[in-house]
């Protein structure tokens, strides 16, 4: 069974040992189609009513809401209590079953309001520490699980019994398919970091996955080969990290690779503590193939030579193996790597393709600027609001020294130097240096990463395919503010670019 979030994250976030014990058992159930969503404790305001659902399980098309209680449970003079290991009692607002049912009805209301059709739903209680559950005419005995069910096989059998007894749809109602439910639940319960620039700072909040992200996460178990297409800022790398955790949770050996070595600093903290190898393509020295291969910025590796190497990294090879490739259709490959259109078409033909169409990094102003000057699709600017793009016009050459002057002004206004990047577009070298506390990166090293405030400078005298790709990378790194330092010659080049896109 797939856990969302995965088991290591549940071990950290769960509020009780009982929830952790149930999560460990669910993880061992050998059913790739079943999914258990743990009730993450960070909720956006509209979903606080679901805070009491410890787990939501999708099992054979039935949504089962689970309330977990550790220790003992008792009812005295009409009031329910839990009993801890010290025999102290703690009053409950209602019976555990009523808590589960309330969460079930709340979830049903939320999904119905979002246009999901009829679906079967059940509410159950799990009390791992008691031998015999309390009996009551208010619930079926099959819906309260105790210690006897606390094995992998026992829990699977009990959940299956509950699902088999679920209400069937009427012939007059449109009902949600298992695929639709799966995607909707991943969207409802997957929490992904997105950016809120409107409040003037980066907030690494846990928010609902976008529809596109949810579809990818929901389809991972069912599709051995997946290609995810999305422009800069659409959350490809975030989804890749979640996909890797899902694969590792299923007991598979997992490799994440990429051409840009700087992506190590993005992925390693996000998958730490799991059996996931994060290795830059140039550093690969693999003795045995992996069960699953995940490639970020895969447009950099779309050559016959690179594909030959990737073919040996995954069990079954590229034709029959299990892999996930994340690509930017705007072709950043001119910055670093090679892109062969024929190779891309051959690889894409082997995969199920998903598109990410919502930008979750860049402000609306940045998205519109990229569309205006580059004609590139970086997704709909539907999430992030923030300040407009700032242009700094210079009478002299607009290089790193001019950008550092802008950075000093930021610092005087209270911005931390570590939150500022300078990206010289025309830099041909692999640059990653600190100047006066500010990080200066070439587009090659900035690729795939992001920063709060980005100052772009050093525009090329002419825009060819390589410099256009470098400009694209540079201006899409910013999460809060983008500043472009340019001179009069640059202004003419930018006007020419805008005319070419017809915007």
N, C-alpha and C positions, 0 to 999 in steps of 0.2 A: 504494500500500500504506500502511496506517495503521501508524505507529510508536507504541509505548507503552513508556516515555514518549516525548514528541515529540522531533524531531531536535535542537532547541536544548538540551534537557535531556541527551540522549545525548552531544552534543558536550562538555558539561561533565563528565559522570560517567564516560565511557568510559576504560578504563585503557590504551588503545593507539590509535595513529593508524590501525591496521588496522581496528579496530572502528568507528571514525568513518567510514572510507572505505566500509565495507560498509553502514553505516547510511544514508549519503548515497545510495548506489545503491538500496537498498531503498525509500527514500522516493520515488524517481522511477518506480517500477514502477506503471503505471496499472491497479491492481486494487483497487477499493474494498472488496471482501470479504476480501482478504488482510490479515493482521495480523502484525507482527513485534514481539515483546516483547523488549526489551533487558534483560539481566540486571543489574538495579539492584544496587548493591553493598551496600545496607543490607538485611539479612535478619533476620526474626524467627528465634528459635532453631530452630524446627521445620523451617525451610526452608534451613538452611545447606548442606545437601547439594546444593542447586541452584546454588551460587555459581559453578560452573565452566561453566554454560550461558551462552555469550555472547549468543546469540539463541535464541528459540523462535518458530518461524514456523508460523502456521496457514494452510495453502494447500490450498484445495479439499477440506477435510475431513481433511487429513493434518497431523499435528503433526511438524514437522521441527526437531530440536535441532541447533544450529550451534556449532561450535568455531572460533574465528578465531585464526590465528597470524600475526603480522607477521614480517617478515624472512624468513630461510631456515629450512628444517627438514631435519634429517639424522638418520640412525640409524647408530650406531657400536658394534660389538660388543654388539648387542642393546639398547643404551640410546639413547633419543631425546633430541635437543637442538634448541633453536632457535638461530639464528645472527643476531646483530644487525648493524647497519650498520658496526660497527667490526670485524666478523668474529669477535667474541667469542662463545663458545658458552655456553648455559645449559641445564642438565640438566632434563628433564621427568620427572615421576613415572611417566608412561606415554605411549603414543603419543597424538597428538592425536585420532585416531579413537576410541581407547579412552576418552578423556576425554569425548568427545561421547556415546558409547554409555552410559557410566556415568550421565551427566546425564539421558539419555533414559529409562533404566530407573528412576531415582529419581523423575522426573516421573510416569511411568506408575504407580508405586507410590502416590504421593501422591494422584493423581486417582482411582485405583481404591479407595483407602481412603475417599475421600469419596463413593463411590457412583456415579462416572461409569462408564458401560458401556465396552465394548471400543472402541478407536479405533486407527487406523493411525498408526504412528510410525516415523520414520527419523532417523538420525544422520548428519551430514555435516561435513566440514572445509573451511574456506575459507582459503587462503593467498594473499592478493592479490599478494604480491611475488615469487613464483616462477613461472617459465614452465611447468614440467612437474611435476605432482604425483608423489610416489613411488608406484610400483605395488606391489601386494601381493595375494596370494590372500585376505587377511583382509577386504578390502572391494571393493566394485564401483568401477570407475574413475569412474562417474558421481557418486559420493558424495564425491569430493575435488576441489574447484574451485580453479583457479589463475588466473593473470593473464588468460588467454584469456576467462574468463567475467566479467571485471570491467567490464561495461557494463550498462546498465539492461536491454536486451533479452537480453543473454547470461546475466545472472544469473536473469532470469525464466524463460528457456528451460531452464536447468540445474535450477532448483528444480522446474519443472513435470515434467521427466523423472524426478526422484527421486520425486515424488508419484505419478506414473503407475505406477511400479514397486512401490509399497507393497503390503504384504500386504492381502488382502481378508478381510472378516469371515466367520466360519463362520455357517451358518444357525441354529445352536443358541444362539449368544451374543447377548445384547442389546448393541447397539452405540450409542455416543453419536452424536447428530446433530451436524451442523456448527454449528447454532445453540447447542446445549447446550455443545459444546466451546468455542465462542467466549465464552460467558458465563462458564464456569468458568475459562478462562485469564485473562480480564480480572480476575476475582476473585483469582486466584492471583498475578498479576504487577503489577496496578495498586497502587501504594503511595500511600495517602492519609494526610494528617496526622490523627491522632486524639488524644484527650486521656487522660492517665493521672493522674487526681487522687489516686489511692490513695497514690502516693508523695510527695504533698504539694507537687507543683509541676507546671507545664505542661511536657510533653515533646512537642516537635513531631517525633515519630517517624514513620517511614514504615511503615505497617502495611497489611495486606491491605484492599482495598476490601470493604465489606459486600456481601452478596448483592444488595441493591437497587441500590447504586451500580454494581456490576459489570454488572447487567442494563442499566442506562442506558447505560454506556460501550460495551457490546457492541452495543447497538441503534442507536447514533447514525448509522452509515453507511447503515443500511437503511431508516430512517424519516425522511422529510423534515420532518415536523412532529411535535414531541414536547412533551407536557406532563408535568412531573415534580411530583408532589404529596408534600409532607412537612412535618411540624410543625417548629417552631423546634428547631435542634440536630441535625437529621437529616443534615446535610452537603450541603444543596442547593447552596450557593454554591461549595463545594469541587468538586462534580461539574460545575457550570457552567464553572468555570475550566478543568477538564480537557477538557470538551467543546469549548470555544473553541479550545484549543490543537490538538485533533484536527482541527477544521475548518480552521484556519489552515495546518496541516501538509499538508492536501490542496490548498492553493493558492487557497482561497476568501477573499474579503474578509469580515471578521467585525466585527460590532458587538455590544458588551455594553452594555446600558442598564438603568436602574433609577430609581425615583423618589427614593430617599433619597441625597442627594449624598455622604454619608459612606461609602457603599459603594465609592467610588473608592479609598479607602485600603486596602481589602481586595483589590480585583481588580488594580490596576495592578502591584504587585510580583509577583503570581503569573503575569502574562502578559507581563511586560517582555521586550523583545528579539524580539517577534513582531509580525506585521502584524495587530494586533487593536486596534480603537479602543474605549476605555472612556469613555463619555460619559453623564452623568446626563440623565434625560429632559428636565428643564427647560432644559438647555443644548444640546439637539439643533438643529443647523443643517446639514442634510445636503443636498448638491447631487445626489448619485447614490445609488441604493439599494445595499445590501450584498447579497452572496450569501447570508449567514447572519445571522440576528438572534437574539440570546440576551437574554432578559429575566429579571432576578432580582426577587424579591418582586412577581411579576406581578399578584397580587391587588390591588395598589395602582393598577393601570392598567386595571382591568376596567370601562371605561366606553366608550360609543360614541365620544366625542370622542378619547379616548386611542387607541382602536383605529384610528381614521381616520388618526392620525399614524403609528402603527406600520405600517399598511398601505403607506405610501409609503416605508418604510425598507428594505424587503426586495424583492428581485427576484421578481416574480410575485405580490406582495401576500400578505396573510394567508391567502387561499384556496388559493393554489397555490405559495407561496414556501417557503423552507427556514428554519424557526424552531424555537427551543427555549424554552419558558416554564416557569419554576420558581415554584410557588405554594404558599402555606401554607393548607391547608383550614380552619384555625382562624380565618381572616379577621382579619388584622391591619390590614386596609385602613381601619378606623375611626380608626387613629392618623394615617395620612397617605394621602390619595388616596380614590378612590371605587371601590366594588365593586357592580356590577350583575349580579345572578344570571342574568338572561337573556343578557347579553353573555357571561358565563362559560360558560354552556351551549353557546352558538353556537361559541365558540372551542374548547372541549373536544371538540366533535363533529368538528372538523377534524383532531384530533391522535391519535397513539398515546400512551396514558397509562401512566406508571410510578408506583409508590408507593415512597417511602423510609420504612421502618418501624423503623429502629434509630437510637436517639439516640446521637450520637457526640460531643456537647459536654457536656451537663448530667449532673451526678451523679444517681444513683438517687433520692436524697432530693429533689432539685429536681423530677425528673420526677413523682414521686408527689405532691409538693405542688401542682404545676400541675394534675394530674388531680383532686386533692381539692377545690381551691378554684375551679377554672375549668372542670372537666370537659373539658379540651382534650387531644387526642391528639398528644403530641410524640414518639411512637415508643416502642418497647420500651427500657427502661433496661438494655441488655445489655452495654454496653462500659465505661462510666465509673463507677468507685466513688470515694467521697470522703466528706467529713464531712457531717453532717446540717445542715439549714437552721437558722440561728440567728435567734431572735426577740429583739429588744431592745424591751422595753415601757417606755414613757415616760409620766410623769405630766403632761407638758406637750405642746404641739404637736410632733409628730414630723416636723420638716422637715429642711432641709439642714444647719442648725447641729447638730442632734442626730446626724445621719449623719456629720458631720465629726468629732464626738467619738469615734465608733466607728472611723473611719478612723485617727485619731491613735493609738488603742490598737493597731491593726494594725501601724502603723509602729514603735511601741515594741517590738513583738514580732518585728521584722525584715522585715516586708513592705515592698516598695518602693512609694512613692507612685504611680509610673506604672502599677502593676499593680492599682490600686484605682479603681473607678468608683462614683459616686453617681448614682442615677437617681430623681428626684422624679416620681412617677407622675402627679400632677395638673397638671404643668407644661403649659400650653397653648402656650407659646412655643417657638420653635426655639432651645434652649439648648445650648451647648457651651462651657464655661468651665473655668478652672483655679482652684480654691480651695485655698490652702495646699498646692499641689503635686498635688492630687487632681482628677481630671477629673469634672465634673458635667455630665450630659447629660440632655436631655428624652428621653422614649421615642421621639419622632420621629427624633432624631439617633442614638440608640443602635440603632435598628432595623437588623438584618442584621449587626451587629458583635458582638464578644464581648470579655470581659475575664476575668482570673483571679479577682478578688474584686469582687463587686458588692454595694453597699448600697442597698436600695430604701427610699424614704421618701416623705413627702408623699402619702399615700393620699387619695383623694377622699372627700368626705362621703357621697356615694352612688355606687353603681356602675351606670352606664348602658353602652350598647354601646361608646361611645368610651373610657370609663375602664377597662372590662373589657379591651379590646384593649391599652390602654396598660399595664395591670398585667401582662398576658400577656407583652408585649415586655420589660418591665423584669425580670421574674423568670427569663426564659430566656436572659439574656445571660451568666450566670456559668459559668465553666469549672471552678473549684475550690471556691469557697465563696460562698454566698448568705446575706446578713444582711438582715433586714427590720426597720426601725424603725417602730413603731406606737404609738398611744396607746389609751386605753380605748374611745373612740368607734370607732376603727378595728377593735378586737377584735370589737365587735358586728357591724360590717359583714362581717367575714371569716367569722364564724359563720353569718351569713345566707347568704353565698355557698356555704359548705360544705353547708348544708342543701338549697340549690337543686340542687346537683349530685347529691344523694342518696348521698354517700360518707361 
